[in-house]
Amino acid sequence: MDVDRTRPPARKPARIPVEVRPWTPWQVLAASIVFGAGAGGAVAGLNFARLGKRQYLIPSFVAGWAVFGVAAALVTFVVLDETARPVGLLASLAAGLALMLAQQPFFDIWKAVNWSPNPNVRYRPNGRGLLLLICVVSLGIEFGVIWLLGFLAEGHP
């Protein structure tokens, strides 16, 4: 008797697409305070895209980095040494607060439309690794800019 000994093709497990849930506006504020205004702008821009508002991606990015650039230049060339940290922190806080308040209505609308599981389940955004990566890369860029401004300030009277 002849028996077919070939196996049927193995079925690959179906890959379930992961829905992209945006970060909360509070996470944008925290990124701005902890990692700087540039990181806050980058996170806010990407979060606007995750909320379905791609038209705000570039303006948020530019606004965050512009606030960082102005604050870094002021701290380096104008502000006295003992007040430099509070000025930088206030600039990051102001940028983060502005970006958080700009995102809050869009986040509330997105959450009302797209997030309706069991009422006892807390909202949990995903992609926190991407959030951390953006923050760390932005922090590295900010350190580079601050180092460059410090280098330029040495020759400044």
C-alpha positions as CSV (number, residue, x, y, z in Angstrom):
1,M,0.0,0.0,0.0
2,D,1.3,3.4,-1.0
3,V,0.8,6.1,1.7
4,D,1.5,9.8,1.2
5,R,3.9,10.8,3.9
6,T,4.2,14.5,3.2
7,R,2.9,16.7,5.8
8,P,0.4,19.4,5.1
9,P,1.9,22.9,5.3
10,A,2.1,24.2,8.8
11,R,-0.3,26.9,9.5
12,K,1.3,30.1,10.8
13,P,-0.3,31.7,13.7
14,A,-2.3,34.7,12.6
15,R,-0.7,37.9,13.6
16,I,-3.2,40.1,15.4
17,P,-2.7,43.7,14.5
18,V,-2.0,45.8,17.6
19,E,-4.1,48.9,17.7
20,V,-2.2,52.1,18.3
21,R,-3.4,53.9,21.4
22,P,-2.1,57.4,21.9
23,W,-0.2,58.5,25.0
24,T,-2.1,60.6,27.5
25,P,-1.5,64.4,27.5
26,W,0.0,64.0,31.0
27,Q,2.7,61.8,29.5
28,V,3.5,64.6,27.0
29,L,3.8,67.0,29.9
30,A,6.1,64.6,31.9
31,A,8.3,64.0,28.8
32,S,8.7,67.8,28.5
33,I,9.6,68.3,32.1
34,V,11.9,65.3,32.5
35,F,13.6,65.3,29.1
36,G,13.2,68.9,27.9
37,A,11.0,71.0,25.7
38,G,12.5,69.5,22.5
39,A,11.5,66.0,23.6
40,G,8.1,67.3,24.7
41,G,7.5,68.7,21.2
42,A,8.7,65.5,19.5
43,V,6.4,63.4,21.7
44,A,3.5,65.7,21.2
45,G,3.9,65.7,17.5
46,L,4.0,62.0,17.2
47,N,1.1,61.7,19.6
48,F,-1.0,64.1,17.5
49,A,-0.4,61.7,14.6
50,R,-1.5,58.8,16.8
51,L,-4.6,60.7,17.6
52,G,-5.4,61.1,13.9
53,K,-4.3,64.8,13.7
54,R,-1.3,64.5,11.4
55,Q,-1.4,68.2,10.5
56,Y,-0.1,69.0,14.0
57,L,2.9,66.7,13.8
58,I,5.4,69.2,12.4
59,P,4.1,72.4,14.2
60,S,4.3,70.6,17.6
61,F,7.8,69.3,16.8
62,V,9.0,72.8,15.7
63,A,7.3,74.5,18.6
64,G,9.0,72.3,21.2
65,W,12.4,72.6,19.6
66,A,12.0,76.4,19.2
67,V,11.2,76.8,22.9
68,F,14.2,74.6,23.7
69,G,16.5,76.6,21.4
70,V,15.4,80.0,22.8
71,A,15.6,78.8,26.4
72,A,19.0,77.3,25.8
73,A,20.3,80.4,24.2
74,L,18.9,82.6,27.0
75,V,20.4,80.4,29.7
76,T,23.8,80.3,28.0
77,F,24.2,84.0,27.0
78,V,21.8,86.1,29.1
79,V,20.8,84.5,32.4
80,L,23.1,84.4,35.4
81,D,24.5,81.0,36.5
82,E,22.5,80.6,39.6
83,T,19.1,81.2,37.8
84,A,19.9,79.0,34.8
85,R,18.3,75.8,36.0
86,P,15.0,77.4,37.1
87,V,14.7,79.3,33.8
88,G,15.3,76.1,31.8
89,L,12.8,74.1,34.0
90,L,10.2,76.8,33.6
91,A,10.6,76.9,29.9
92,S,10.2,73.1,29.7
93,L,7.2,73.2,32.0
94,A,5.5,76.0,30.0
95,A,6.1,74.2,26.7
96,G,4.8,70.9,28.1
97,L,1.8,72.5,29.7
98,A,0.9,74.3,26.4
99,L,1.3,71.0,24.4
100,M,-0.7,69.1,27.0
101,L,-3.6,71.6,26.9
102,A,-3.5,71.6,23.1
103,Q,-3.8,67.8,23.0
104,Q,-6.4,67.3,25.8
105,P,-9.6,68.0,23.7
106,F,-8.4,65.7,20.9
107,F,-7.4,63.0,23.3
108,D,-10.8,63.2,25.0
109,I,-12.6,62.9,21.7
110,W,-10.4,59.9,20.6
111,K,-11.0,58.2,23.9
112,A,-14.8,58.6,23.8
113,V,-14.9,57.2,20.3
114,N,-12.3,54.5,20.4
115,W,-12.0,53.4,24.0
116,S,-15.0,51.8,25.5
117,P,-14.1,48.5,27.3
118,N,-15.4,47.6,30.7
119,P,-16.0,50.8,32.7
120,N,-13.7,49.5,35.4
121,V,-10.7,49.1,33.1
122,R,-8.2,51.9,33.2
123,Y,-6.9,53.4,29.9
124,R,-3.5,52.1,29.1
125,P,-1.6,53.6,26.2
126,N,0.8,51.4,24.2
127,G,4.1,52.1,22.6
128,R,5.8,53.2,25.8
129,G,9.2,51.9,24.4
130,L,8.8,54.3,21.5
131,L,8.0,57.1,23.9
132,L,11.2,56.4,25.9
133,L,13.3,56.1,22.7
134,I,12.1,59.5,21.4
135,C,12.8,61.1,24.8
136,V,16.3,59.6,25.1
137,V,17.3,60.6,21.5
138,S,15.9,64.1,22.1
139,L,17.8,64.4,25.3
140,G,21.0,63.5,23.6
141,I,20.4,66.1,20.9
142,E,19.6,68.7,23.6
143,F,22.9,67.8,25.4
144,G,24.7,68.3,22.1
145,V,23.1,71.7,21.5
146,I,23.8,72.8,25.1
147,W,27.5,71.7,24.8
148,L,27.8,73.5,21.4
149,L,26.3,76.7,22.9
150,G,28.6,76.4,25.9
151,F,31.5,76.0,23.5
152,L,30.4,79.1,21.6
153,A,29.9,81.1,24.9
154,E,33.5,80.6,25.9
155,G,34.7,83.1,23.3
156,H,31.8,85.4,24.2
157,P,32.8,88.3,26.6
